[in-house]
Amino acid sequence: MKRSPPFGPTIQSKPPCCPVCDGRRIIKRGLRKNCFRQLQIYFCKDCGKYFMSLPGLKGVKYPPRVIARALCLYNLGHSQEETARRLIAEHRIRVARRTLSDWISGYRSMTTFHRLRTAAVRQFGHGMLKERTLDHQQTYQYKVHLAKLGLTATAVPPDVATKIKNYLLNVFENFSDDLFRDDHPTLNLNHQASQAAPDCNLSANSCQSSQPALRSSKSRFEILPLARTEKQNLANDLAALGLLLARKNRDRHPAVQDFMLANDTSTIACEVPVYLTGEDIAYYKSLGFFVSLPESPKPITGHIDVVQVRNGSIHLLDYKPNARQIDPVNQLVVYALAFASRTRLPVKVFKCAWFDEKDYFEFFPLQAVKAKIGVTTTFHV
C-alpha cells in the first residue's frame, strides 16, 4: 500500500521516497536558487521525475523555517502585522500580509488552534504560554498553554481536568527539583508527598537517599502483552512542520514541542516532570498490578515530551526520531504510572504513544500492568 509522504519538509537531507511514484531510487540533481535560499533538486530513477524535497510547500520562495515561525507567532496571539514585524526582527525577511494570510489559510487543516484563537486572545492576549526552566541534570523548558489548559474540562471529565490542571500549575510553585538532580545530599519528600502522592503516605526514611534518581528512559522491566496500534495522526504532520524550526539535530525535540503547543488544540504542556517512588510501586502491586520495577529508595524520574487532552483521555506522547526502529514502551509505562500517582488519577484514563514525522504508535499503559480477569473491572488509583 502506498503511504503518503509527510506534509511538510523536515531537516532530513534526503526525502525517503519519490512523491510521484513512491520510488526509492532517488539521487541529487543540482540546485535551484531563489531570492532567499537554495533548493535541492532530486531525480527519481524509477519514474524519471524531478522534484524538490518540499512536498507541502511547492512554489513557496520563503525559507520553510520562516513559514513555521509565522504560524507559531500568529497562533500565540500576535496579529498578522505584529507577526510580520517579528519576522523582520528575527529573520530579517519582510513578508507581506497577504502572504501571511495565505500561509495561515493553507495550513488551517493542521493548525487546528485557529478554532480557539479568538477566545484565547481575548482572555490571555500574548500571554498564553507559561514556562519555567528546570535544572534537572540537564536543562528542560517546561511549558504550559494556559488557554488550552482552561478548556480541558471539555475534553475529559471535569474531575480529571481539575487534577491535571492542579498538578501542571503546581510545578511552577511547589515542586521538589532536588529529586531530579545528582548532587543533592538527601531527598525529602514529606511536603511533596502531602501535595501530590495519591496513593500512600511516603515516609521520610524510605524516600531519602544519597543516590541519584533513576531515569525513566533507562528503565528495563517485564510487562504484560499489549496491543500497539500503528496509525496516522495529526502529530505526524505537526512534527514535520515543527522540525522546520530546528537548525540542528539537538533542536528537534524543542522545535516539535513548541510547534505542537502553539498550533494544535489538544497539546497543553511539554517537558512535564514526573517521578515514581518505591511506595508508588508498592501501592500498585497491592492493587494487583503486574509491576516488576524494584521498590527502590531512589525515585524513577522523567520528563514527558508532550501531554495532550482529547477524546476523554490524557495522552502522553514521546517524540522519537526514527520511531519505527525504537521501542520505548517501558519508558512510557513509567510515565503513565508516575503521572497517575502524582495526579491521583486512574491509569485507565491514560494513553501513551511515540511518534515522528512519519509514524505514530499508540497503546494503553493499563494493558501493560493489569491483566484482564473475566470481565473488565473498574478500579481507582
N, C-alpha and C positions, 0 to 999 in steps of 0.2 A: 504494500500500500504506500503510495507516495505521500510523504509528510511535507506539509507546507513549511517553508523556511521561516525563521524568526522575522517578525515585522520590521524591526529596526536593526541598524548596524551595531556591531559590538567592537571591542578593541582587538578582536582576533585579526591576525594579519591576512588570513585567507578564509573565504567562505567555505562551509562544509560541502556544499553541493551547488549545482547549477540551478538557478531559479526557473529555467525554462524546461529542462528535461529531467532534473534531479540527478544528473550525471555527476560522477566523482572525479573524472579525469580533467582537472582544472589546472591551467597554467597562467602565470602573469604575462600580460602582453602590452606593456607600455603604460604611460601615464597621460592623464588629461588634466590640464591646468585651467582653473578659472581665476577670478579676481581675488579669491580668498585662500585657495588651497590647491593641492594636487590630489587627483583621484586616481586610484589604482584601477587599471582595466584588466579584466580576466577573459580568458578564452576557454570555451568548453570543447574538448576534442570529441565528445560524443555527439553533440548536435551542431557544432560549428558556429555557435552564437557567441558574441561578445557581450559582456555585462560588467557593471560596477558592483562593488560589494555593499551597496546601499539599497537593498530592495524596498525598504519602506520610505525612502527619501529621494526617489528618482526625480532628477531635474532640479533639485534644490542646490543652489550655489553656496549657501552658507555652511560653515562648519557644523556638523551634527551636534557638537558639544554646546553650541550657542542655542540651537533649537531646544535641546533638552533643558538647558538652564532657563530659557524663556518660559517654558511650560511650568517649571517649578516656581518661578517668581510670580507668575500670574495666579497660580492656584494657591499660593501662600498669602494672597490678599492684595498684591500690587495691581494697580490699574495698568492698562496697556502702555500709557505714556510713562509711568514710573518704571515699568519693565524695560522699555526702550532705553531710558536713561541709565538703568543699572547695567544693561548690556554694554553700553558705551564705556562706562567706568571699569567694568570687569574684563571686557574682551577687546575694547577699542574698535568695535564694529557697530555701525549705525544700521538699525533695522527699521524699515518703515512700518507704521502702524497697520497698514493693510496687510503686510506680510505677517506680522504677529497675529492678526486676526485669522489669516488663512491657516497658520500653524495650529492655533487653538481649536479651530473648527475641524481641521484634518485629523487631529489626534483625539477628538472628543470621545470616540468609542472606547478608548483605553484610559484616558484621564477622567475617570468617572466622578471625580470630586466636583466637577462643574455643576452637578445637581445640587450640591450643598453649599457651593461657594458664596452665593448671595447672602444667605442667612449667616454663614460663618464670618464673612467680612463685616456684616452689620454688628455682630456681637463682639468679635475679637480684633478686627482690623488687621494689622500686620503681626499681631502677637498670638498667632495660632499655635506656634511651637513653644514648648518649654523644654529646656535642656540643661544638663549638668554633666560636667566632666568627671568621670570615675577613674581614680588612680588605683586600679586593681591589677597589680603586677605589670600590666601594660595599660595604656590609656584607652578608655572607651567613652564615646559620646552618647550618653543616654538621652533620648528624646521622646517626648510625648506630644501628640497632637490634641490640644485641648478641645477644639471644636468637635472632632470626631469622638473623643472620649465622652463628651456630654451627650452623644447620641447613641451610646452603646445599649441603652435600655430598649431601643427599637429593634436591635438585632438579637439580643439574648434576654432571658427573663430578668426583670428588674433587680432581684436579689443578687444574681450573678454579676450584673453590670455594676452594682454598688461595691461589691467586694473587689472586683478588678480595678475599679477607679480608686478605691481607698489604697490599695497596695501600690499602684503606679505613682500616685501622688505622694505616698509616704516615703518613697525613695529619695525625694527631694529634701526631706526633713529628718526623719528618724530611721536611718539605715546604717547598719554596722559595716562600714567599709573594711574594718580590720579582718573580717572573715575572708577577704579575698587577697590578702597580702601575705608575702612570705616572711616579712620582717617583724611581725607582731610577736611580743613575748608570750602573751596568753590570749585566749579567746573568751570573752564574757558575753554570753547570750541572754542573760536574765531579762534585760529590758527588751531586747529584740523578740524574745520568746513571748513575752506578755503582749507584744504588739501584733505579732504575725503568725506564731506557730498555732495551727488549728487543731492539732490532734494530740498534744501531750504537754505536760509541764516539764520543760527542759531543766535539768539540774545543772548547777554550776560546775560540779566535778566532771560530769560526763561531757560537757561542751567546752572544756578548757584543754588546750594542748599547745605545746611549743612547736608542734609540727605544722607545716603549711597545709592549706586546704588542698583537697584533691580536685582535679579539673574534670568536668563532665565529659570533655572531648577525649579524655584518656580512659574513660570507664569501659571495662570489658566484663560482661556478665551474661549469664544464661537467661533467655526469655522464652515465653511460650510461643508456639507457632501463631503467626498472624497474617492477615491478608494485606498486601501492599497494592495499592491501586495506582496505575500509571495513567495520567490524563494530561490534557492540555488545559492550562489555566491562565487567567489574566496575568498572573505573576510572571509567566514566561515573557510576555510582551513588555511588561513593565521593567523586568530585568534587562531586556535588550536595550530599551531606551535609557535606563539608568546607567548602563555601562558606558554610554556616550560621555558621561561626566568624568569617567576615570581616565586619568593620564597615564597611570602605571598600574601594574597588577595589584599592588598593595592597596590601591584606592577602590578596588572593585566592591568590597563589602559596603563601605560607607556610601558609595555612589548609588548602589541599588537600594539601600535602605532609605536614603534621603529622597530618592525619586518616588518610591512607593509611599512614603509618609506624606509627601506633598500632593500626590496626584490621584490616588485611589480613594475609595470610600470606606474601606474596611481596616486599613493599617492604622493602628492607634499608637504604637510605640515601637522603638527599636533599641537594641542592646540592653534588654531588660535583665538586671542582675537577679539571680535566684540561687538558693542553696538548699541542700538536703542533708539533714543531720542523722546521726545514728538513731536518735529517738524517733524521727520520722519513719525511718526504715522499719524499726521495731513495731511501730503502730500499724503500718501497712501489713506486716506479717501477722499481727494479731487479728486483722480483718480477714485473713485467709488469702491474702495476695501472695503470688509467687514472686518474691523479690530476693534475688540471690546476691545482692550487694552486701558487703560486710557492714556490720554495725560499728563503724569506726568512730573514735572521738573526733576525727577530722571531718569537717563538713565537706560535701561534694559541691563545688561551685560552678557556675556557668553564666553566660550572657546570651540570652535568646535574641537572635538576629532580628526577627520581625514577629510582632504579636498582632493578630487580626481578630476582629469580631464580626462574624457573619453567619447567617443561616442557623442561628440558635446555638452555635458552638464557638469556643475560643480556639483559634488556630495558631499553633506555634510553628513558625517557618524558619528554616535554616538555609541560607544561600550557600550553595556548594558548587564552585566551578567544576565542570565535568561531572555533573551529578549522576549520570548513568554509571559511572565507574566507581562510585562511592556508596558505602552502606553505613550511614550514621544513625541507625535505629537506636542503638544503646544510648547515644548522647541525647537523642530526642525524648526517649523514655524517661531519662533522668530529669530533663527539663519539665516534662509533664508532671512527674511526681513532686518535684520541688515547687513548681508553681501552684499545684493543687494544695500542697501543705501550707505554703505561705499565704494563700488567699482564702483558706477554709472552704474550698470547693471540691466537689466530687470529681474524680478522674474522668468520669464518663462525659463531662462537658468539653473535654479537650480533644482536638485532632492535631496530628503532627504531620509535617511534610518537609521535604528538602527539594530544592529546585535550582535550575539555572535558566538561561535564556531559551533553552530547547526542551528541557524535560521537567516534569513535576511528578513526584512520588508521594503518596499520602497513605496514612494508616491511623487506626485508633489505638492510642497507647494502652487503653484498658485491656485490649486483647493480649498484650504482651505480659501482663501481670495478673490477670484474673481469668481463671478457667471457667467455662460455662458448665453448669451442672443442671441437667434437665432443662427447665425453662429459665429464661433470663430473670435474675432477681435484681431488686433495687437496693442500693445502699448509699450511704453518705460518708464522706471523709471529713 
